Amino acid sequence: MQLTEVRVKLCDGQAGRLKAFCSLTFDHAFVIRDVKLIEGNEGLFLAMPARKLCDHCARCGEKNHLRARYCSNCGLRLDESRFLRFQNGNGQSRLKLHADIAHPINAGCRHEIESNVVFAYHQEVERSKQPGYITPNLDGEDMDFYDLTSSHLGEATSNKMGLRPTGTAH
């Protein structure tokens, strides 16, 4: 699998150590969005997309993130020490409040992706210095694909269902 496109949206001057949001495309077929490029103590590094870890309210069963003090559904005061169940199992005392959605499996893969993204970031910084620079939009960049109907897709899909992002109406 090859990294075939990197899109970079600069955040310089807006977000402290956050330098850019990135969209990574592999083999012109698979996209990972919301990858962050962050200035760390030892240089730039990638933070892969993650979700907040949640647990369920004892009263109503509603999901709440681990730092929530009250249930978002019924208002019950939640045990503020419940996050201790989610400590990293590798001997570290750092609390685990997020789980990666997508991430490289080994250091070689991470290094290859990171070096490509850092290169694209530096190119985007140079482009941003040009007159008339327009910040790339990383949201909804492939919406046309989702709006295709079965008539556009050929006879292989005989039903009338078109592909759409979750939560959108026909």
Backbone torsions as a table, in degrees:
resi	resn	phi	psi	omega
1	MET	NA	131.7	-177.0
2	GLN	-115.5	142.1	172.6
3	LEU	-76.3	111.7	-172.8
4	THR	-103.6	-17.8	177.7
5	GLU	-153.9	139.0	174.1
6	VAL	-126.4	121.5	174.7
7	ARG	-108.4	135.8	-174.0
8	VAL	-126.3	128.8	172.9
9	LYS	-115.0	112.6	-175.4
10	LEU	-69.3	145.7	177.4
11	CYS	-123.6	10.9	-175.8
12	ASP	-52.2	135.5	177.8
13	GLY	80.3	-3.6	-176.9
14	GLN	-111.2	-33.8	-165.3
15	ALA	-132.5	30.0	177.2
16	GLY	64.6	-115.5	-176.3
17	ARG	-79.8	-16.1	176.7
18	LEU	-73.6	118.3	-175.8
19	LYS	-98.1	-32.8	-177.1
20	ALA	-164.9	154.9	165.7
21	PHE	-102.3	143.8	-176.4
22	CYS	-130.2	153.9	172.9
23	SER	-123.9	123.0	-176.1
24	LEU	-110.1	127.5	178.2
25	THR	-113.5	130.4	178.9
26	PHE	-111.1	131.3	177.2
27	ASP	51.8	32.9	-179.6
28	HIS	53.1	23.0	-172.3
29	ALA	-138.6	-18.9	-173.5
30	PHE	-135.8	127.5	-175.0
31	VAL	-116.5	138.2	169.5
32	ILE	-118.8	120.1	-178.6
33	ARG	-106.3	170.9	177.3
34	ASP	62.5	33.5	171.8
35	VAL	-84.3	130.0	-177.1
36	LYS	-104.3	139.0	173.1
37	LEU	-104.9	118.7	-171.2
38	ILE	-121.7	140.6	174.5
39	GLU	-84.3	109.7	178.8
40	GLY	-99.8	-176.7	179.5
41	ASN	-64.9	-26.2	-178.3
42	GLU	-113.0	21.8	178.6
43	GLY	114.5	-169.4	-178.6
44	LEU	-74.1	142.3	174.2
45	PHE	-146.2	160.0	180.0
46	LEU	-94.1	138.2	170.4
47	ALA	-114.3	115.1	-177.1
48	MET	-73.5	159.2	-179.9
49	PRO	-61.6	141.1	-177.4
50	ALA	-140.8	163.4	175.6
51	ARG	-121.9	152.8	176.6
52	LYS	-71.6	138.0	175.6
53	LEU	-74.8	142.2	-176.9
54	CYS	-127.8	161.4	166.4
55	ASP	-135.9	-179.4	-173.6
56	HIS	-108.0	145.5	176.2
57	CYS	-66.5	135.8	179.9
58	ALA	-66.5	-29.0	-177.5
59	ARG	-83.2	-54.1	-171.0
60	CYS	-111.3	-12.2	178.9
61	GLY	84.7	1.7	180.0
62	GLU	-64.9	142.6	176.1
63	LYS	-77.9	135.1	177.7
64	ASN	-137.1	141.6	178.7
65	HIS	-68.6	157.7	-169.1
66	LEU	-66.0	-19.6	177.8
67	ARG	-91.4	-3.6	-179.6
68	ALA	-66.3	139.2	177.7
69	ARG	-92.5	-27.2	-178.5
70	TYR	-131.1	149.7	176.7
71	CYS	-66.3	134.0	-179.1
72	SER	-74.5	-10.6	179.9
73	ASN	-101.6	-55.3	-173.3
74	CYS	-105.6	-10.0	177.7
75	GLY	83.5	2.2	179.1
76	LEU	-59.1	136.5	174.8
77	ARG	-69.5	125.6	-177.0
78	LEU	-91.8	152.0	176.8
79	ASP	-66.1	114.6	-175.1
80	GLU	-72.6	-11.1	178.2
81	SER	-98.1	7.1	-177.0
82	ARG	-65.4	-21.8	179.8
83	PHE	-67.7	-16.2	-179.5
84	LEU	-63.2	-21.6	177.1
85	ARG	-68.3	-16.5	-173.7
86	PHE	-107.6	27.5	177.2
87	GLN	-68.4	150.7	176.8
88	ASN	-58.3	139.7	-178.6
89	GLY	-87.5	7.8	-176.0
90	ASN	-101.6	26.6	176.8
91	GLY	85.8	-6.5	178.7
92	GLN	-81.3	149.0	179.6
93	SER	-91.9	-4.1	-179.6
94	ARG	-67.0	135.5	-178.5
95	LEU	-76.2	144.4	178.4
96	LYS	-100.9	104.8	-179.1
97	LEU	-108.3	-9.6	-179.2
98	HIS	-133.4	152.3	175.5
99	ALA	-125.2	134.5	179.1
100	ASP	-62.8	141.4	173.9
101	ILE	-90.1	-41.2	178.0
102	ALA	-143.3	140.9	178.2
103	HIS	-164.3	155.6	176.6
104	PRO	-66.6	147.9	-178.5
105	ILE	-84.2	-29.9	-177.6
106	ASN	-134.7	167.3	-175.7
107	ALA	-64.9	-35.7	179.7
108	GLY	-63.4	-43.7	178.4
109	CYS	-64.9	-44.5	178.7
110	ARG	-59.9	-44.7	-179.4
111	HIS	-61.6	-43.8	-179.6
112	GLU	-62.8	-47.1	179.4
113	ILE	-63.6	-47.2	-177.8
114	GLU	-60.1	-43.7	-178.7
115	SER	-66.0	-38.3	176.4
116	ASN	-64.5	-41.2	-178.9
117	VAL	-69.4	-42.3	179.1
118	VAL	-63.0	-40.9	176.3
119	PHE	-60.3	-46.8	179.0
120	ALA	-63.7	-36.5	177.4
121	TYR	-61.2	-47.8	179.8
122	HIS	-63.1	-37.8	175.5
123	GLN	-62.7	-42.0	-179.7
124	GLU	-67.4	-36.6	176.0
125	VAL	-60.7	-43.3	178.1
126	GLU	-64.2	-43.9	177.6
127	ARG	-61.0	-34.8	-177.5
128	SER	-66.9	-17.6	179.3
129	LYS	-83.6	-10.1	-178.5
130	GLN	-80.2	147.4	176.8
131	PRO	-64.8	141.4	178.8
132	GLY	79.8	13.2	-179.6
133	TYR	-60.7	133.4	176.5
134	ILE	-117.9	127.4	179.5
135	THR	-64.9	130.3	178.9
136	PRO	-66.0	147.7	176.8
137	ASN	-99.3	120.4	-179.6
138	LEU	-94.3	-8.0	-178.1
139	ASP	-93.9	133.7	174.4
140	GLY	66.2	25.0	-174.9
141	GLU	-69.8	-18.2	179.5
142	ASP	-121.9	32.9	-178.6
143	MET	-63.7	-31.5	179.7
144	ASP	-58.8	-36.9	179.1
145	PHE	-62.4	-43.4	-177.4
146	TYR	-68.9	-24.2	-177.9
147	ASP	-85.7	-0.3	178.1
148	LEU	-65.3	138.7	175.4
149	THR	-97.9	170.4	-178.2
150	SER	-62.3	-28.1	178.8
151	SER	-65.7	-29.5	177.6
152	HIS	-80.2	-21.1	-175.2
153	LEU	-89.0	-8.8	178.8
154	GLY	99.1	-177.0	-175.1
155	GLU	-77.8	-10.4	-179.5
156	ALA	-63.5	-25.6	177.8
157	THR	-117.7	96.7	-174.3
158	SER	-84.2	-15.3	179.0
159	ASN	-75.8	167.7	-176.2
160	LYS	-92.4	8.7	-177.1
161	MET	-81.5	123.5	172.9
162	GLY	-97.1	155.9	178.3
163	LEU	-79.3	129.4	179.9
164	ARG	-139.9	151.5	174.4
165	PRO	-62.0	151.1	178.6
166	THR	-56.7	137.1	174.8
167	GLY	86.8	8.9	178.5
168	THR	-106.6	149.2	180.0
169	ALA	-87.5	159.0	177.3
170	HIS	-74.7	NA	NA
